[in-house]
Amino acid sequence: MSFNTFLTPIMSDPMILPAQAADAGGPPLLAVLRRSGEVRVTHRHRHARGQLLGAAQGLLSVDADNSRWVVPATHAVWIPPGVQHGLRSHGPFSGWSVYVAASACAELPGDACVLAVSGLLREAVTRAASWTGDALNAPQVRLSGVILDEIRSSPRVALGLPMPRDARLLRIARALSDRPDEGRRLEEWAEWAGIAPRTLTRRFIAETGFTFTEWRQRVRLLEALELLAAGRPVKAAALDLGYDNVSAFIALFRRVFGVTPGRYEASMR
C-alpha cells in the first residue's frame, strides 16, 4: 500500500451555494446528493442551517465542535446551526446532506451527534434532492415534515469512532480508515508516522479512549457494517477486512454490536 495522504484528487466545492447555507430562512430544508471519483475534504466552517450528512457508501471522517468520528454509510451526523464542522471522505465521495432552516431545528438534537439512518429517511432524502425551485408545494412540505420527524426520532448511537487530534496519530487513523484491511504492526505504523511506539500507545488511549488495536478493530467493524448492508457474505466481508480467522471476526462483531454478522445482515435485508 502507498501511504500518500490522498490516492485520488481532492474535491472541496460546497454541496450547496454558501448563500443558501447562510440563509436562516427559506425552505424548511434543502437536500442534495453528490457522487464523485474524488476524495472530498471540507475544511471547518459553520452556517446558519442545521445539517444532517452521511455517506451513500464508504466511511466519512467528520469533526464537529469538539468531537471527531469515523462514520459508516448506515449512519449520519447531525450538526446544529452555528456549530463548526468539517468532513473528509475515505476514498471517492458518495454522499448526501440535508440542510434544515434554523426555525425548524428547535425540536432536533441540540448538539452534534451520530444518528442511525432508517430506510425511510434515506428514500425521503433522495426524493427531496430532486426538488427544484425555492418554494415547496404541498406534497413537498409534507415530505419535509417526514424528514424532520425521522431526524427527530432517529436514535443516537455511540457508534462513530473518535479520531485522535495529535497530527501523527491522525495521519495513522486516516490511513487505516482509507484501508481498514491494512495489517501493519503498531511498531511499523509508529515508524511511518515518526512517533515512538510507547508514545503512540499512550496517546491513542488518551485521545480516543481506545487502544491502538481496539481502534483498528473498530474501524474494520464500521466498514463491515457497510459491506454486510450491501449484501456481502459474512466470510467474504471478514476476508476483505484482513481477518484470517472468520470465527474471530464473528465473535468481535457480536461483542461490539450485540448480534452476529449474519443476524445483522439478515436484519438489513
N, C-alpha and C positions, 0 to 999 in steps of 0.2 A: 504494500500500500504506500502511495506517496502521501507525505504529510504536509502538502501545501495547504494553506489556510482554506482556500476555496478551489475546488476542482472544476467549477463551471463559472461562467460570467456572473456578475452581481447585478441584481435589479433592485432599485430603491425608489422608483417613482411612486407617488401616492396612490392608494386604492381609489379614493375619490378626490375631487378638487379640494384644495385647502379651504377655500371659501365655504364649501358645503360642510366640512368638518367643523369649522369655526362658528357656523350658524347654529345658535341655540334653538332657534325656531324652525320653521319649515315643516316638512312632512314628519310624522312621528318617528319614522325610521327610513333608512336608506340601506339597501342590501347590494352587495357586489360579489361576484365570483371572479377569480383570476387564476389562470394557469400559465406557466412559463417554463422554458427549458433552462432558466437561470436560477441561481440561489437568490433568495430575497433577503435583503438586510434593510431594516428600517431603524434609523437612529432614534434615540429617546426624544419624545415630543409629547405634547398634550393638546387636547382640543375640547371644545365646549360640549360635544356629544359623547355619550357613553358608547362603548364599543364591545361587541362580542366577536371574537375572532377565533378561527380554527383552521385546521388543515383538512383538505379533502383526502389527502394521503400523505404519508410521511410524518416526520416529527418536526415540531417547532420549538425553538427556544424563545421564551417570552420573559421580559423583565418589566415589572410594573410596580411603581412605588419602590418599596424596599425588598421586593421578592423577585426571585428568578425561578422559572420552571422549564423543564422539558415536558412537552405535552403531546400525546398521540392523537391521531385523527378521530378517535372515538370520543374526544373531549374538546372543550373550548375554554378560553379565558375571557372572563368578564372584566372590563376596565371602566370604572365610573367616570363621569365627566371630570375633566381637570386633572386627572392622575397621569403623571409622566410614565411613558412606556416605550418599549422598543421590541423588535422582533428579528429573528433570524431563522430561516428555514434550513433544514439539513438535507441538502440535495435540491433539485429543481422544485420550484414552488408551485403548489396546487392548493389553493385555499379560498377562504371566504370571510367576509366581515359584515356585520350588521351595525349601523351607526344609529343610535337612539337619541332623539331630542331630549335635552335636559329635563324638560317638563314631564316627560314620560318615564323618567328614571327614579321617581320618588319611592316606588314600591319594589325596585330592583336592588340587588345587593349593594351595600354602601361601601364595600372595599373590594379590591381586586381579588379574584378567586378563580379556581378551576371548577368547571361545571361539566356534568355528564350531558351528552347531546343525544336527544331522542331522535328516532327516525322522522317523527312528525316535524320537529324543529328543522331538521336538515332539509326536508322536502319543501317546507314553507319558505325557507330562506332561498332555495333555488327558484321558486316561483317569484318571490319578491325581487330577486336580482334581474328579472326580465322586464320590470316596470320601467316606463319612460315618462317624462314629464314631471312637473313639480307638484301637481295636485293629485291626490288619491281619490279614486271613485269608491262607491260604497263597498263593493266586494273586496277591494284592496284595503280599505280601512278595517274590515272585519278580519282579514288575514293578518294585518299588522297587529291586531289585538291578540290573535292566536300566538304569534311570535313572542310578544311581550309576556303573555301568560306562561309560555314554555320557558322563557328565561327566568321568570319569577319562581316557577315551581321546580326547575331543574335542580337536582341535589348537588350540593357542594361535595367535592371529593378531595381527599388528601392524596391525590394520585400524581400530580405534577412533581417532577423530580427537582429539588433545589439545585441551582447552579452555583458553583463557587465564585468568589469575587477576585481572589488572587489571580493575576494575569496568567501565571504559569499553569495553575490548576484549571483555569477557564479554557486555556488552549487545549489541554488534555481532554476536558469534558466535551468540548466541541468536536474534537476528532473522534471520540468514542460515540457521540451522538450521530455523527456522519456515518460511522461504520461500527455498529454495535457488535459485529462478529469479530472485530479485531482482537487477536489473542495475545498481544504483547504482555509481558510480565510487568509488575509495578516498577521494578528497577529499570526496565527498558524505557518505560514512559517517563520516569524521573530523569533519565539521562537525556532523552529527547527534548524535554521541556526546560532543562537546565536547573533542576532543583534536587536537593538531597532526598533520597528515599524516605528517611525518617521525617523530614520536614513535610514531604508530600503526605505521608500517613497522618501526621498530627493535624495538619491544616485542613485536610479533606474532612476529617471528623468535625473540626471546629466550625467550618464554613457551611457544611451541608447537613450535618447530623448523621452522616453515613460514613462507614469506612470506604476506602477506595474500592475494595472488592464488592461491597454491598451496592455502591453506586453503579458500578459497571453491570452488576446483575440486574439492577432496576431498569437501567436504560435498555437492556436487552428485553426485559419483560414488557416495557412500554411498546417496543417495536413488535413484540409477539402479539399484543392486543390487536394491532392493525392487521398483521398477517392472518390471524385467525378470523377476524371480522371479514376479511376478503376471501375467506374460504380455503386458506392454505391448510393442508392436513397437519396435525399436531407434530408428527415425526419430521415432516419436511420443514416446518417452522423452526423446530429445535435445531436441526442441522444448519438451516440458513443463518441462525444466530450464533453458530460456533459451538454448540453443545455436542459433545461426542456421546454423552450418556443421556438418552431421552428420558429415562426414569428420573434422573436428577432434575431435568428441566420441569417435568410434571410436578415433582414434589415442591420445588421452589415456587412455581406458579401458584400452586394450591396454598402454600404457606402465606404468600403475599396477598393474593386476591380472594382466598376463601373458597374457591372452586377449582376443579381440574380444568386444564385447557380444553379438553373435549366437551365438558359441560358449557364452558364459556362460548365455544364455537357454536354449539347447538342453540344456545340462547340467542346468539346474534342472528341465526337463520330464522 
